[in-house]
Amino acid sequence: MRKLEVSLPEQSYSILIGSGLLAKLPNLLEMQGVQKQDRLFLITDDQVAIHYLEPVRRSLSESGFSIDFAIVPHGEQSKCVATYESLIGKLIEAGCNRKSVILALGGGVIGDLAGFVAATYMRGIRFFQLPTTLLAHDSSVGGKVAINHILGKNIMGAFYQPKGVIYDVDTLQTLSTRELQSGFAEVIKHGLIWDHSFVDWLFQNKEELLSRNSLYLTEAIERACAVKVAVVSQDETEQGIRAILNYGHTIGHAIEGTTSYSAYTHGEAISIGMVGSAWMSEKIHSSSQGLTKMTEELLTHFGLPVKLRTPLSEDKLMDYLRRDKKHTSTGFIFILSPIYGQVRINEHVPEGLIRQALHRIGAC
Ligand SMILES: O=C(O)C(=O)C[C@@H](O)[C@H](O)[C@H](O)COP(=O)(O)O
């Protein structure tokens, strides 16, 4: 088992990554201070539930924990006010109190949604992230929890850290190919923003990674999480450097939002967003020549899209970009890469350049 520590001013926690961790959940929770009398409430989705709900529920009940659960439909549409409110109702009905603990068993949607429920139920109760997708190496760490508004992604949210992340890599074996590939977008992002040797390693080991070799996946998750931990521990609430974790997300969120979260997975949208960002980087920084081609090659190797499948309106994407959380009254802020393996926060990116980048990725 690999272990990383997230050290934050108010609270620190561990990320445990390894095989067979869900089976050890009762012990791992007790080691993190959860007691048998603390009511557990597990939140998952209908796809994850098929594989993991019963074994997890049974092992916790047989170990003496009392556990209730709720299953929501899979997909980004569940990150909404209606699902949030219904979950709060279920917690009340189950008798959850301030000592109760939420278990977020699933991918990024479940982690964000259950985390937001935990952050707000009775003004905040403990929660653990139990990621079951590759993409969730990113969303489970760092405490960004949120639900979407029809006009914007993650608009209602909080910075609310989990008490721990328990990442059983065996769960990646049941992911669909599309979901696995989607997760690589965020893994690649962590390399592109911080550590070019990690990007090279991903290139070299793509066969092992795509064939779900657990040792290689564990290594990839650990290295990507290490980048995230290094950034978040410097800037928990995104006052500055944490914005670099948004590389590719400005355009990516606009793609997801304008297609009502139905045409692209989060990873696919971020993949296309990173191509747009690489292209703008080349236009602004002469030192990043060749970045777009290299980014496209890497993403394509991992089965990710580098262009919109069907053209989207440039104006609609621009409207969405104006509502991006990084946007200020002084202009568009983009995370761009002056050199392979590093990024900077670029303020005042000209609208004309953004429009050209949108064309480059297939907007019309
Ligand atoms: O942790 C962060 O900070 C990130 O930006 C990571 C992103 O990959 C993640 O998708 C995040 O939820 C996006 O946050 P948002 O503030 O842009 O909504």
The ligand as an SDF file (V2000), in Angstrom:
LIG
                    3D

 18 17  0  0  0  0  0  0  0  0999 V2000
   -8.4300   20.8250   -7.4390 O   0  0  0  0  0  0  0  0  0  0  0  0
   -8.4430   21.8050   -8.1770 C   0  0  0  0  0  0  0  0  0  0  0  0
   -8.1640   22.9430   -7.7760 O   0  0  0  0  0  0  0  0  0  0  0  0
   -8.7800   21.6620   -9.6010 C   0  0  0  0  0  0  0  0  0  0  0  0
   -8.9820   22.6450  -10.2880 O   0  0  0  0  0  0  0  0  0  0  0  0
   -8.8630   20.2780  -10.1420 C   0  0  0  0  0  0  0  0  0  0  0  0
   -9.7900   20.1000  -11.3030 C   0  0  0  0  0  0  0  0  0  0  0  0
   -9.2440   19.0420  -12.0680 O   0  0  0  0  0  0  0  0  0  0  0  0
  -11.1930   19.7150  -10.8730 C   0  0  0  0  0  0  0  0  0  0  0  0
  -11.9580   19.3190  -11.9860 O   0  0  0  0  0  0  0  0  0  0  0  0
  -11.9170   20.7770  -10.1050 C   0  0  0  0  0  0  0  0  0  0  0  0
  -13.0900   20.2740   -9.5310 O   0  0  0  0  0  0  0  0  0  0  0  0
  -12.3150   21.9850  -10.9290 C   0  0  0  0  0  0  0  0  0  0  0  0
  -12.6670   23.0070  -10.0470 O   0  0  0  0  0  0  0  0  0  0  0  0
  -13.3330   24.3650  -10.4780 P   0  0  0  0  0  0  0  0  0  0  0  0
  -13.0430   25.2720   -9.3420 O   0  0  0  0  0  0  0  0  0  0  0  0
  -12.7130   24.7980  -11.7640 O   0  0  0  0  0  0  0  0  0  0  0  0
  -14.7800   24.1080  -10.6350 O   0  0  0  0  0  0  0  0  0  0  0  0
  1  2  2  0
  2  3  1  0
  2  4  1  0
  4  5  2  0
  4  6  1  0
  6  7  1  0
  7  8  1  0
  7  9  1  0
  9 10  1  0
  9 11  1  0
 11 12  1  0
 11 13  1  0
 13 14  1  0
 14 15  1  0
 15 16  2  0
 15 17  1  0
 15 18  1  0
M  END
$$$$
